[in-house]
Amino acid sequence: MTKRMKQSVTLKLVLIGILMLLLLIPAGMIKSLILEREQTSKQVTGEISDLWGNKQTITGPYLTVPYKKYIQTKDGVKTDINYLHILPGKLKISGVISPEIRYRGIYKVVVYNSKLHFSGTFLPQEDSTGRIDSKNIIWKEATVNLGIPDMRGIQENLKLQLDSAFYSMNPGIATRDLVKTGISTPLVIEPGKEADFNLELNLNGSNELAFIPLGKETIVNLHSNWENPSFKGAFLPRERKIDNEGFTADWKILHLNRSYPQQWSNNAYNINSSAFGVSLLLPVDHYQKAYRSAKYALMFIALTFLTFFFIEVLNQKQIHPIQYLLVGLALVIFFSLLVALSEQMPFVYAYLIAASANIALISVFAAGIFKNTRLTVILTIILVVLYIFLYTVLQLMDYALLMGNLGLFAALAIVMFISRKVNWYDRELKHSEV
């Protein structure tokens, strides 16, 4: 490299820009690696959930009563069987959720056992809309149904108590109008007479437990020793308490809060949009944080290269493009190291170890280039500030954009202040040390 090329600011900036673009290739590969590891984690979570029990959304109990519908055709009158679904007048669900963490290798998933008690009342009556002739309703073939998405989670035989009578619940439901899978039992019920029901359900699941508010008044009370719940769905608890001992949550939903009535025929309404419940969250997802941090790779490379460049310009230090490249690779490897460490330990410790190792590596390398303790210390301080800034942005999700822009504005202001007296037309770039 000729002396003129060594002293050309424009050429050096072009080379630095090309190196930054080249370093985006391994940075992109690391982002792909993070997504791949996250997908593997989700697959393992799915495998464990399949063995234990998936997310559960409980629907019911509710009554289904067949009725005849006569249709006039050219060949005569055809009899068709339809179904009238009658929801409970009152529905109270109370339960205890006992979670635990299951591991497969370095991956983990939250599973739970829930012991739920259902109680309430049924008031079987004729179609309130008047579209069904009462004499066509087949009350003797009525069934009570309970929708359960993953039947493998059922741990004990179930018996439904209706007033003083007991009925054994069996797999399968009368019709798939409301739910696809569940349990049911035929029962003897008298139209127009209110009947009380009780049911105990011992159910396994993973990550999430939800309910459909079928009662004219639905009351749900849940208790668990899990410290990180996330309440989700169409309704939030009216009261909740979360502390180191776990959480309790109470919901109360009226039929006026829903978009469907207390009874209808066949599949006239979709009830799934009214689901509500709780998710049992693990601590913050380290893959998400690692991916977000990798998005700042270009900013890290640019600011670090800018620091080296100004040290070179203001202090007459010759830094070879290969040395820039090595520093850039060290910056990129930080993100890969962060992912690997965060799979083995809490994210904060993984970040501290990866950042400290990278700062130490670059500072020692820079000390050999600069041969100036003061300049090495300045570089080290800048790197420390950069890594602290990145960690702060990762912690403040809601204010990440604001913090990022403030940080970039501050960096630009510092660069403008430092470079204000540089004579960029001076090819030899002679300047006193900063």
C-alpha positions as CSV (number, residue, x, y, z in Angstrom):
1,M,0.0,0.0,0.0
2,T,1.6,3.3,-1.0
3,K,2.1,6.2,1.3
4,R,-0.6,8.2,-0.5
5,M,-3.2,5.4,0.0
6,K,-2.3,5.0,3.6
7,Q,-2.9,8.7,4.2
8,S,-6.2,8.9,2.1
9,V,-9.1,9.5,4.4
10,T,-11.6,8.9,1.7
11,L,-10.1,5.5,0.7
12,K,-10.0,4.4,4.3
13,L,-13.6,5.3,4.8
14,V,-14.6,3.4,1.7
15,L,-12.7,0.3,2.9
16,I,-14.3,0.6,6.3
17,G,-17.7,0.8,4.7
18,I,-17.0,-2.3,2.6
19,L,-15.9,-4.2,5.7
20,M,-19.1,-3.2,7.5
21,L,-21.2,-4.5,4.6
22,L,-19.2,-7.8,4.5
23,L,-19.6,-8.2,8.3
24,L,-23.4,-8.1,7.8
25,I,-23.2,-11.5,6.3
26,P,-22.0,-13.3,9.4
27,A,-24.3,-11.1,11.5
28,G,-27.2,-12.3,9.4
29,M,-26.1,-15.9,9.8
30,I,-26.1,-15.4,13.6
31,K,-29.7,-14.1,13.5
32,S,-30.6,-17.2,11.5
33,L,-28.9,-19.3,14.0
34,I,-30.9,-17.7,16.8
35,L,-34.2,-18.3,15.0
36,E,-33.2,-22.0,14.3
37,R,-32.4,-22.5,18.0
38,E,-35.7,-20.9,19.0
39,Q,-37.5,-23.2,16.6
40,T,-35.8,-26.2,18.0
41,S,-36.8,-25.1,21.5
42,K,-40.4,-24.9,20.3
43,Q,-40.3,-28.3,18.8
44,V,-39.0,-29.8,22.0
45,T,-41.7,-28.0,23.9
46,G,-44.3,-29.4,21.6
47,E,-42.9,-32.9,22.1
48,I,-43.1,-32.7,25.8
49,S,-46.5,-31.1,25.7
50,D,-47.7,-34.0,23.5
51,L,-46.7,-36.5,26.1
52,W,-48.0,-34.6,29.1
53,G,-51.0,-32.7,27.7
54,N,-51.3,-29.6,25.4
55,K,-52.9,-26.3,26.2
56,Q,-56.4,-26.9,27.5
57,T,-59.5,-24.8,26.9
58,I,-62.5,-26.1,28.8
59,T,-65.9,-25.7,27.4
60,G,-69.0,-26.4,29.5
61,P,-70.7,-28.3,30.8
62,Y,-73.7,-27.7,28.5
63,L,-76.8,-29.6,27.4
64,T,-77.4,-30.9,23.9
65,V,-80.9,-32.0,23.0
66,P,-81.8,-33.5,19.6
67,Y,-85.0,-32.4,17.8
68,K,-86.8,-33.3,14.7
69,K,-87.1,-30.9,11.8
70,Y,-89.4,-31.7,8.9
71,I,-88.4,-30.6,5.4
72,Q,-90.8,-30.7,2.5
73,T,-89.2,-32.1,-0.7
74,K,-90.5,-33.2,-4.0
75,D,-90.5,-36.7,-2.8
76,G,-92.5,-35.9,0.3
77,V,-91.6,-34.9,3.9
78,K,-88.1,-35.6,5.0
79,T,-87.2,-35.9,8.7
80,D,-83.9,-34.3,9.7
81,I,-82.2,-34.4,13.2
82,N,-80.9,-31.1,14.5
83,Y,-79.5,-30.2,17.9
84,L,-80.5,-27.6,20.5
85,H,-77.7,-26.5,22.7
86,I,-78.7,-25.2,26.2
87,L,-76.1,-23.4,28.3
88,P,-76.0,-23.5,32.1
89,G,-77.8,-20.7,34.1
90,K,-75.0,-20.5,36.6
91,L,-71.5,-21.8,36.2
92,K,-68.9,-21.7,38.9
93,I,-65.4,-23.1,38.4
94,S,-62.8,-23.2,41.1
95,G,-59.4,-24.9,40.9
96,V,-55.8,-25.3,41.9
97,I,-53.1,-25.3,39.2
98,S,-49.9,-27.2,40.2
99,P,-47.1,-26.4,37.6
100,E,-43.7,-27.9,37.2
101,I,-40.8,-27.5,34.7
102,R,-39.9,-30.5,32.5
103,Y,-36.5,-30.6,30.8
104,R,-35.2,-32.3,27.7
105,G,-31.5,-31.5,27.3
106,I,-31.1,-27.7,27.7
107,Y,-34.7,-27.0,26.8
108,K,-37.6,-26.7,29.3
109,V,-41.4,-26.3,29.3
110,V,-44.0,-25.6,31.9
111,V,-46.6,-28.3,32.4
112,Y,-49.3,-28.4,35.0
113,N,-51.8,-30.5,36.8
114,S,-55.1,-28.9,37.6
115,K,-57.8,-30.0,39.9
116,L,-61.1,-28.2,38.9
117,H,-64.5,-28.3,40.4
118,F,-67.5,-27.3,38.3
119,S,-70.9,-26.5,39.8
120,G,-74.0,-24.7,38.6
121,T,-77.5,-25.2,37.4
122,F,-79.3,-26.3,34.2
123,L,-82.7,-25.0,33.3
124,P,-83.8,-27.1,30.3
125,Q,-86.6,-25.4,28.4
126,E,-88.1,-25.2,25.0
127,D,-86.6,-23.0,22.3
128,S,-87.0,-19.4,23.4
129,T,-87.2,-18.2,19.8
130,G,-90.3,-20.2,19.1
131,R,-88.7,-21.7,15.9
132,I,-88.7,-25.2,17.3
133,D,-92.0,-27.0,18.0
134,S,-91.8,-28.4,21.6
135,K,-93.3,-31.7,20.6
136,N,-90.3,-32.3,18.2
137,I,-87.7,-32.0,21.0
138,I,-86.4,-35.4,22.1
139,W,-85.7,-34.8,25.8
140,K,-85.1,-38.5,26.5
141,E,-81.9,-38.3,24.3
142,A,-80.4,-35.3,26.0
143,T,-76.7,-35.3,26.8
144,V,-74.4,-33.2,28.9
145,N,-71.1,-32.3,27.3
146,L,-67.7,-31.0,28.4
147,G,-65.3,-29.9,25.8
148,I,-61.6,-30.8,26.4
149,P,-59.1,-30.3,23.6
150,D,-56.5,-32.8,24.7
151,M,-58.2,-35.9,26.2
152,R,-54.8,-37.4,27.2
153,G,-54.7,-34.9,30.0
154,I,-57.6,-36.5,31.9
155,Q,-56.2,-38.2,34.9
156,E,-59.2,-39.8,36.6
157,N,-62.6,-41.1,35.7
158,L,-65.3,-38.5,35.9
159,K,-68.8,-38.6,37.4
160,L,-71.4,-35.9,36.9
161,Q,-73.8,-35.3,39.8
162,L,-77.1,-34.0,38.7
163,D,-79.2,-33.3,41.8
164,S,-79.0,-36.7,43.6
165,A,-78.2,-38.8,40.5
166,F,-74.7,-39.7,39.3
167,Y,-73.7,-40.2,35.7
168,S,-70.4,-41.6,34.4
169,M,-68.8,-39.5,31.7
170,N,-67.7,-41.2,28.5
171,P,-65.4,-40.1,25.6
172,G,-67.0,-38.4,22.7
173,I,-69.7,-35.7,22.4
174,A,-73.1,-35.6,20.9
175,T,-72.2,-33.2,18.1
176,R,-69.2,-31.1,17.0
177,D,-71.2,-27.9,16.7
178,L,-69.5,-26.3,19.7
179,V,-66.3,-28.3,20.3
180,K,-64.4,-31.0,18.4
181,T,-63.4,-33.3,21.3
182,G,-64.6,-33.9,24.8
183,I,-66.7,-36.1,27.1
184,S,-70.4,-36.6,27.6
185,T,-73.1,-38.7,29.1
186,P,-76.8,-39.2,28.4
187,L,-79.0,-38.2,31.3
188,V,-82.6,-38.0,32.4
189,I,-83.7,-34.4,32.6
190,E,-87.1,-32.9,32.9
191,P,-87.9,-29.8,30.8
192,G,-88.7,-26.7,32.8
193,K,-87.2,-28.0,36.0
194,E,-84.0,-26.5,37.3
195,A,-81.3,-29.1,38.1
196,D,-78.0,-28.6,40.0
197,F,-74.8,-30.2,38.8
198,N,-71.3,-30.9,40.2
199,L,-68.3,-32.3,38.5
200,E,-64.6,-32.9,39.5
201,L,-61.9,-32.8,36.8
202,N,-58.3,-33.8,37.3
203,L,-56.6,-32.5,34.1
204,N,-53.0,-32.2,32.9
205,G,-51.9,-29.6,30.4
206,S,-49.0,-27.3,29.4
207,N,-48.4,-23.6,29.4
208,E,-52.0,-22.4,29.3
209,L,-55.4,-23.1,30.9
210,A,-58.5,-21.4,29.5
211,F,-62.3,-21.5,29.8
212,I,-65.3,-20.6,27.7
213,P,-67.9,-18.5,29.7
214,L,-71.0,-20.5,28.9
215,G,-72.9,-19.7,32.1
216,K,-75.5,-16.9,32.2
217,E,-73.2,-15.9,35.0
218,T,-69.7,-17.5,34.9
219,I,-67.5,-17.3,38.0
220,V,-64.0,-18.7,37.9
221,N,-61.5,-18.8,40.8
222,L,-58.0,-20.1,40.2
223,H,-55.1,-20.5,42.6
224,S,-51.5,-21.5,41.9
225,N,-48.0,-21.3,43.3
226,W,-46.6,-20.1,39.9
227,E,-45.1,-16.6,40.2
228,N,-45.2,-15.6,36.5
229,P,-48.8,-15.8,35.3
230,S,-50.1,-13.9,32.2
231,F,-53.8,-13.4,32.1
232,K,-55.1,-13.4,28.5
233,G,-58.1,-13.8,26.3
234,A,-61.4,-12.0,26.0
235,F,-61.7,-11.2,29.8
236,L,-59.2,-10.2,32.4
237,P,-59.7,-11.1,36.1
238,R,-61.8,-8.6,38.1
239,E,-59.4,-9.4,41.1
240,R,-56.0,-10.8,41.1
241,K,-53.0,-11.2,43.5
242,I,-49.5,-12.1,42.5
243,D,-46.6,-12.5,44.9
244,N,-43.7,-14.8,45.7
245,E,-46.1,-17.5,46.8
246,G,-48.0,-17.6,43.5
247,F,-51.2,-16.1,42.3
248,T,-55.0,-16.1,42.8
249,A,-57.4,-14.7,40.2
250,D,-61.2,-14.3,40.0
251,W,-63.3,-13.7,36.9
252,K,-67.0,-12.9,36.7
253,I,-68.6,-12.8,33.2
254,L,-72.2,-12.2,32.4
255,H,-74.1,-13.5,29.3
256,L,-74.4,-9.8,28.3
257,N,-70.6,-9.7,28.0
258,R,-70.6,-12.4,25.3
259,S,-71.8,-12.4,21.6
260,Y,-74.0,-15.5,21.8
261,P,-77.3,-16.3,23.7
262,Q,-78.1,-19.0,26.2
263,Q,-79.4,-21.5,23.6
264,W,-79.3,-22.0,19.9
265,S,-79.5,-24.7,17.2
266,N,-76.6,-26.5,15.6
267,N,-73.5,-24.3,14.9
268,A,-75.2,-20.9,14.7
269,Y,-72.5,-19.3,16.9
270,N,-68.8,-19.4,17.3
271,I,-67.9,-19.3,21.0
272,N,-64.1,-19.6,20.8
273,S,-63.5,-15.8,20.7
274,S,-64.8,-15.5,24.3
275,A,-62.1,-17.8,25.8
276,F,-60.1,-16.4,28.7
277,G,-57.6,-17.9,31.1
278,V,-54.0,-17.8,32.3
279,S,-50.6,-18.7,30.8
280,L,-47.8,-19.9,33.0
281,L,-44.8,-18.0,31.7
282,L,-41.2,-18.9,32.1
283,P,-38.8,-16.1,32.7
284,V,-38.1,-13.8,29.8
285,D,-37.3,-15.6,26.6
286,H,-33.5,-15.4,26.1
287,Y,-33.8,-16.1,22.3
288,Q,-36.0,-13.1,21.9
289,K,-33.5,-10.9,23.7
290,A,-30.5,-12.4,21.8
291,Y,-32.3,-11.8,18.5
292,R,-33.1,-8.2,19.4
293,S,-29.5,-7.6,20.4
294,A,-28.3,-9.0,17.1
295,K,-30.3,-6.3,15.3
296,Y,-27.9,-3.8,16.8
297,A,-24.8,-5.5,15.2
298,L,-24.4,-2.9,12.5
299,M,-24.6,-0.1,15.0
300,F,-22.0,-1.8,17.2
301,I,-19.6,-2.4,14.3
302,A,-20.1,1.2,13.0
303,L,-19.5,2.9,16.3
304,T,-16.5,0.7,17.1
305,F,-15.0,1.3,13.7
306,L,-15.7,5.0,14.0
307,T,-13.8,5.0,17.3
308,F,-10.8,3.3,15.7
309,F,-11.0,5.6,12.7
310,F,-10.9,8.8,14.8
311,I,-8.0,7.4,17.0
312,E,-6.2,6.8,13.7
313,V,-7.0,10.2,12.3
314,L,-6.4,12.3,15.4
315,N,-3.4,10.5,16.7
316,Q,-1.5,9.5,13.5
317,K,-1.9,5.8,14.1
318,Q,-1.9,3.5,11.1
319,I,-4.5,0.7,11.4
320,H,-4.7,-1.8,8.6
321,P,-8.0,-2.9,7.1
322,I,-7.3,-6.5,8.3
323,Q,-7.1,-5.2,11.8
324,Y,-10.5,-3.5,11.3
325,L,-11.8,-6.8,10.0
326,L,-10.6,-8.8,13.0
327,V,-12.2,-6.3,15.4
328,G,-15.5,-6.6,13.4
329,L,-15.4,-10.3,13.6
330,A,-14.9,-10.1,17.4
331,L,-18.0,-7.9,17.6
332,V,-20.0,-10.3,15.6
333,I,-18.9,-13.4,17.6
334,F,-20.2,-11.7,20.7
335,F,-23.8,-12.3,19.6
336,S,-23.1,-15.9,18.9
337,L,-21.4,-16.3,22.2
338,L,-24.4,-14.6,23.9
339,V,-26.8,-17.1,22.4
340,A,-24.7,-20.1,23.5
341,L,-24.3,-18.9,27.1
342,S,-27.9,-17.8,27.5
343,E,-29.0,-21.4,26.9
344,Q,-27.0,-22.5,29.9
345,M,-27.6,-19.7,32.4
346,P,-29.7,-16.6,33.1
347,F,-29.5,-14.0,30.3
348,V,-28.0,-11.3,32.6
349,Y,-25.0,-13.5,33.4
350,A,-24.6,-14.7,29.8
351,Y,-24.5,-11.0,28.7
352,L,-22.0,-10.0,31.4
353,I,-19.6,-12.9,30.5
354,A,-19.9,-12.4,26.7
355,A,-19.5,-8.6,26.9
356,S,-16.6,-8.8,29.3
357,A,-14.8,-11.4,27.2
358,N,-15.3,-9.3,24.0
359,I,-14.3,-6.0,25.6
360,A,-11.1,-7.7,27.0
361,L,-10.3,-9.3,23.7
362,I,-10.7,-6.1,21.7
363,S,-8.9,-3.9,24.3
364,V,-5.8,-6.3,24.4
365,F,-5.7,-6.3,20.6
366,A,-6.0,-2.5,20.5
367,A,-3.2,-2.1,23.0
368,G,-0.9,-3.9,20.6
369,I,-2.0,-1.7,17.8
370,F,-1.9,1.7,19.6
371,K,1.0,1.1,21.9
372,N,-0.6,3.8,24.0
373,T,-2.2,3.1,27.3
374,R,-4.3,6.3,27.3
375,L,-5.8,5.5,23.9
376,T,-6.5,1.8,24.9
377,V,-8.3,3.0,28.1
378,I,-10.4,5.4,26.0
379,L,-11.4,2.6,23.7
380,T,-12.2,0.3,26.5
381,I,-14.5,2.9,28.2
382,I,-16.3,3.4,24.9
383,L,-16.9,-0.3,24.5
384,V,-18.2,-0.6,28.1
385,V,-20.6,2.3,27.5
386,L,-21.8,0.6,24.2
387,Y,-22.5,-2.7,25.9
388,I,-24.2,-1.1,28.9
389,F,-26.3,0.9,26.5
390,L,-27.3,-2.2,24.5
391,Y,-28.3,-4.1,27.7
392,T,-30.4,-1.1,28.8
393,V,-32.2,-1.0,25.5
394,L,-32.9,-4.8,25.8
395,Q,-34.5,-4.3,29.2
396,L,-36.7,-1.4,28.2
397,M,-38.9,-3.0,25.5
398,D,-41.5,-0.3,25.5
399,Y,-38.9,2.5,25.3
400,A,-36.3,0.6,23.1
401,L,-37.0,2.9,20.1
402,L,-36.6,6.1,22.2
403,M,-33.5,4.9,23.9
404,G,-32.0,3.7,20.6
405,N,-32.6,7.1,18.9
406,L,-31.3,9.0,21.9
407,G,-28.1,6.9,21.9
408,L,-27.5,7.4,18.2
409,F,-28.1,11.1,18.6
410,A,-25.6,11.3,21.4
411,A,-23.0,9.3,19.4
412,L,-23.4,11.6,16.4
413,A,-23.1,14.7,18.7
414,I,-19.8,13.3,20.1
415,V,-18.5,12.6,16.7
416,M,-19.3,16.0,15.4
417,F,-17.7,17.6,18.5
418,I,-14.5,15.6,18.2
419,S,-14.2,16.2,14.4
420,R,-15.1,19.9,14.4
421,K,-11.4,21.0,14.1
422,V,-10.2,18.2,11.8
423,N,-8.9,19.5,8.4
424,W,-10.2,16.7,6.2
425,Y,-8.4,18.2,3.2
426,D,-5.1,17.8,4.8
427,R,-3.9,14.6,3.1
428,E,-1.3,13.8,5.8
429,L,-3.9,14.3,8.6
430,K,-1.5,15.8,11.0
431,H,-3.1,16.6,14.3
432,S,-2.3,16.6,17.9
433,E,-3.5,13.8,20.1
434,V,-6.9,14.0,21.7
